[in-house]
Amino acid sequence: MKKIKVPAALALLATAPLQAEEGGTGHYMPGSMSSFTDGVPATETFIARYNFLSWNAAIDANRPLPIAGLDTLGADITSYANGLSLLWRPSFGEINDCWSFAMSATIPWVDLDISANVLTRGGNRISRSQSISGIGDIVLMPLMLNQKINPDFNINYRLGVYAPTGRYELGRLANTGKNYWTIEPTVGFMYFGQKNGREASVYLGADYNFENPDTNYQTGIQAHVDGTLAQHFPLWGGLGGIGVTGFWYEQISGDSGSGATLGDFEARTAGLGPVLSYASEINGVEIVAELKWLHEMETKNRAEGDYVWLKFVTKF
């Protein structure tokens, strides 16, 4: 097989009895970083990436869950998010023959519909539905490092910062933002065989959340692992890819703050699904497209559903 040119693009494990995150979701989205498509570039470049995420989920009605200051029993969620990611690996980003750095930012636009049974102070259930559209929480990655071990193997280190730029209102079911900051360090291990076309990527990360000032609720630390196994092959003048992708998530410290009144219980989830990709070059511009579906198979005390990702990358 001919040597494969790999396009670059944007982008703590424990088990314990813990409390679920506020709202049944956090800033971490399964599949956002999981394959070669999300690697930190080793050479000078500017990358623009379009991200589309469709998420249909439900929250178990067996135990109350806090959403924006409301106690809910069960919820149905439909969310469509469009995001623009911009990454810059400057000419001065080369530290030495093995190390280089880059930086990026992602601006999301979120369309969200949510229906839930809300508990009143008298203990009654009221069915409520709300919809909202708007800017979500912007993701900044001011420091992204790539360590080149050999032509087939790279290690990425990055620091992500989720800023509370999305719309949020206390007592409103549907909000495009979380109303708190999150710091997310991540390390990624990526093997991509230049001759055999095989890929094995693993990303390990942890989310450290600040307190939501409107609810006085601080979600505990969340650990997560995303990975992809795929085979890439020549197709239509470029490279096609087919494989499997999956993730594992668990909260590893308890929630805190005066708003965390529902007690401790486990929050975890895991999912698996297929992934397809295609990479080529058009008029000197590298492009990459990736489509994946992630089905959650084991979820406790968190919204459970299906994630469909489409990523389209242009590298200049």
C-alpha positions in Angstrom: 0.0 0.0 0.0 1.3 3.5 -0.8 2.3 5.8 2.1 -0.8 7.3 3.6 -0.8 11.1 4.2 -2.7 11.7 7.5 -4.7 15.0 7.5 -4.8 16.8 10.9 -7.8 18.5 12.3 -9.4 19.9 15.5 -9.9 18.9 18.8 -8.2 9.3 36.0 -10.3 6.4 35.8 -12.2 5.2 38.9 -15.5 3.7 40.1 -17.3 5.1 43.2 -20.8 5.8 44.5 -21.3 9.4 43.5 -24.0 12.0 42.7 -25.1 12.8 39.1 -24.1 16.0 37.4 -26.4 19.0 37.4 -29.0 18.7 34.6 -28.0 15.1 33.7 -25.4 16.3 31.3 -22.1 18.2 31.4 -19.8 20.0 29.0 -18.3 16.7 27.9 -19.9 15.3 24.7 -19.1 11.7 23.8 -17.3 11.6 20.4 -16.1 15.1 20.3 -12.5 13.9 20.4 -12.0 10.3 19.5 -10.1 9.7 16.2 -7.3 10.9 13.9 -9.7 13.6 12.7 -9.3 15.3 16.1 -5.5 15.3 16.3 -3.2 18.3 16.9 -1.3 19.1 13.7 2.4 18.7 13.7 3.1 21.1 10.9 2.1 24.7 10.2 -1.5 25.0 9.1 -4.9 26.7 9.6 -7.9 24.5 10.0 -11.6 25.2 9.8 -14.0 22.5 11.0 -17.8 22.3 10.8 -19.3 20.1 13.6 -22.9 18.8 13.6 -24.3 16.9 16.6 -27.7 15.4 16.8 -28.6 14.1 20.3 -31.9 12.4 21.3 -32.0 11.4 24.9 -34.1 10.7 27.9 -33.6 11.0 31.7 -34.9 8.1 33.9 -38.0 9.0 35.9 -37.1 6.8 38.9 -35.2 9.5 40.8 -35.3 13.4 40.8 -32.6 15.2 38.9 -31.8 19.0 39.1 -32.2 21.1 36.0 -31.6 24.8 36.3 -32.9 24.9 39.9 -35.8 22.6 39.1 -36.3 19.1 40.5 -37.5 16.9 37.6 -38.7 13.3 37.3 -37.8 12.2 33.8 -37.2 14.3 30.7 -37.0 13.9 26.9 -34.4 15.9 25.2 -33.8 16.6 21.5 -30.8 18.7 20.6 -29.1 19.8 17.4 -25.8 21.6 17.6 -23.8 23.3 14.8 -20.3 24.3 15.7 -17.4 26.1 13.9 -13.9 25.2 15.1 -10.9 27.2 14.1 -7.4 25.9 14.8 -4.1 27.6 14.2 -0.7 25.9 14.2 1.6 28.9 13.7 4.9 28.8 11.9 6.6 29.4 15.2 4.7 26.5 16.8 7.6 24.0 16.3 9.4 23.6 19.5 11.9 21.0 18.3 11.9 17.9 16.0 9.4 16.1 18.3 7.2 18.8 19.8 4.9 21.4 18.4 2.0 23.5 19.7 -1.3 24.9 18.4 -4.4 26.7 19.6 -8.2 26.6 18.8 -11.7 27.9 19.6 -15.1 26.4 18.9 -18.3 28.4 18.7 -21.5 26.3 18.9 -25.1 27.1 18.0 -27.7 25.0 19.8 -31.3 24.2 19.1 -32.8 22.4 22.1 -36.2 21.0 22.9 -36.9 19.5 26.4 -40.0 18.1 28.1 -40.1 17.0 31.7 -42.2 16.4 34.8 -41.3 19.1 37.2 -41.8 18.6 41.0 -43.6 21.5 42.7 -42.9 22.5 46.4 -46.1 20.6 47.3 -44.8 17.4 45.7 -47.0 17.5 42.7 -45.8 16.8 39.1 -46.4 19.4 36.4 -45.6 18.5 32.8 -43.6 21.2 31.1 -42.0 21.7 27.6 -39.6 24.4 26.4 -37.5 25.1 23.3 -34.6 27.4 22.8 -32.0 28.3 20.2 -28.8 30.3 20.6 -25.1 30.4 21.1 -23.8 27.7 23.4 -20.8 27.6 25.7 -17.6 28.5 23.7 -14.7 26.1 23.9 -11.2 27.6 24.0 -8.0 25.5 23.7 -5.2 27.9 24.3 -2.6 25.2 24.6 -2.5 22.1 22.3 0.7 20.1 22.1 1.7 17.3 19.7 4.6 14.9 20.6 5.8 13.0 17.5 7.1 9.6 18.7 7.6 8.2 15.2 5.8 8.6 11.8 3.0 6.2 13.0 2.5 7.3 16.6 1.8 10.7 18.1 0.7 11.8 21.6 -1.4 14.9 22.1 -1.8 17.1 25.2 -4.4 19.8 25.4 -6.1 22.1 27.8 -9.7 22.9 27.1 -11.7 25.7 28.7 -15.5 25.9 28.5 -16.8 29.5 29.0 -20.4 30.1 30.2 -21.4 32.1 27.1 -24.7 30.2 26.4 -28.1 31.4 27.4 -29.1 30.4 30.9 -32.0 31.3 33.1 -32.8 29.9 36.5 -36.1 27.9 36.5 -36.0 27.4 32.7 -35.9 23.8 31.5 -34.2 24.6 28.2 -30.8 26.5 28.3 -28.1 26.5 25.6 -25.4 27.0 28.3 -24.4 25.4 31.6 -23.7 28.7 33.5 -20.4 27.5 34.8 -16.8 27.2 33.7 -15.1 23.9 33.1 -11.4 23.1 32.7 -10.7 19.9 30.7 -7.2 18.5 30.3 -6.9 15.7 27.8 -4.2 13.4 26.5 -4.6 11.5 23.2 -2.6 8.5 21.9 -2.9 8.1 18.2 -1.5 5.3 16.0 -2.0 5.6 12.3 -0.1 3.1 10.2 1.4 5.0 7.2 1.7 1.8 5.2 -1.0 -0.5 6.6 -3.8 2.2 7.1 -4.7 0.9 10.6 -5.8 3.4 13.2 -6.0 3.0 17.0 -6.8 6.3 18.8 -7.5 6.8 22.5 -8.3 10.1 24.3 -8.4 10.3 28.1 -9.8 13.4 29.8 -11.2 14.8 33.0 -13.6 17.8 33.5 -13.1 20.1 36.5 -16.3 22.1 37.0 -16.8 25.4 38.7 -19.9 26.2 40.7 -23.1 27.4 39.0 -23.6 30.8 40.8 -27.3 30.8 40.2 -28.0 27.4 41.7 -25.0 27.1 44.1 -24.4 23.7 42.6 -20.9 22.4 41.7 -20.8 19.2 39.7 -18.0 16.8 40.6 -15.0 15.8 38.5 -15.9 13.7 35.5 -13.5 11.3 33.8 -14.0 10.0 30.3 -12.3 7.9 27.6 -13.0 8.0 23.9 -11.4 5.7 21.3 -11.5 4.5 17.7 -10.3 1.4 15.8 -10.5 1.8 12.0 -9.0 0.6 8.8 -8.2 3.1 6.1 -7.8 2.3 2.4 -7.5 4.1 -1.0 -10.8 5.3 -2.3 -11.8 7.7 -5.1 -8.3 9.3 -5.2 -8.3 9.7 -1.4 -8.6 7.6 1.7 -11.7 5.9 3.0 -12.1 4.6 6.5 -14.4 2.3 8.4 -14.3 1.2 12.0 -15.8 1.3 15.4 -15.8 4.1 18.0 -16.8 4.1 21.7 -16.6 6.0 25.0 -16.7 5.5 28.7 -17.6 8.2 31.3 -17.9 8.3 35.0 -18.1 11.0 37.7 -15.3 10.4 40.2 -16.0 13.0 42.9 -19.3 14.1 44.6 -21.3 17.2 43.8 -21.1 20.0 46.3 -22.6 23.4 47.1 -25.9 24.3 48.9 -27.8 23.5 45.7 -26.7 19.8 45.7 -29.6 18.6 47.9 -30.5 15.2 46.3 -27.8 13.0 47.9 -25.2 10.8 46.4 -25.7 8.3 43.6 -23.6 7.0 40.7 -23.4 8.8 37.3 -21.9 6.8 34.5 -22.4 5.9 30.9 -20.8 4.0 28.0 -21.5 3.7 24.3 -20.4 2.2 21.1 -21.1 2.6 17.3 -19.7 2.7 13.8 -17.6 5.4 12.2 -17.0 6.2 8.5 -14.4 8.7 7.2 -13.0 10.1 3.9 -9.9 12.2 3.4 -8.7 13.7 0.1 -7.2 16.9 -1.4 -9.1 19.3 -3.7 -7.2 22.1 -5.4 -4.4 21.9 -2.8 -6.8 22.0 0.2 -7.0 18.9 2.4 -10.5 17.9 3.4 -11.7 15.3 5.9 -15.3 14.1 6.5 -16.3 11.9 9.4 -19.7 10.4 10.3 -20.3 8.4 13.4 -23.2 7.1 15.5 -22.8 6.4 19.2 -25.5 4.4 21.0 -25.4 4.5 24.8 -25.6 1.0 26.3 -25.3 1.5 30.0 -26.3 4.8 31.7 -27.1 5.6 35.3 -28.4 9.0 36.6 -27.7 10.8 33.4 -29.5 11.5 30.2 -29.3 8.5 27.9 -29.6 8.5 24.1 -27.9 8.4 20.7 -25.3 10.7 19.4 -24.8 11.3 15.7 -21.7 13.3 14.7 -20.8 14.8 11.3 -17.4 16.6 11.1 -16.2 18.3 8.0 -12.6 19.6 8.0 -10.7 21.9 5.6 -6.9 22.3 6.1 -5.2 25.2 4.5 
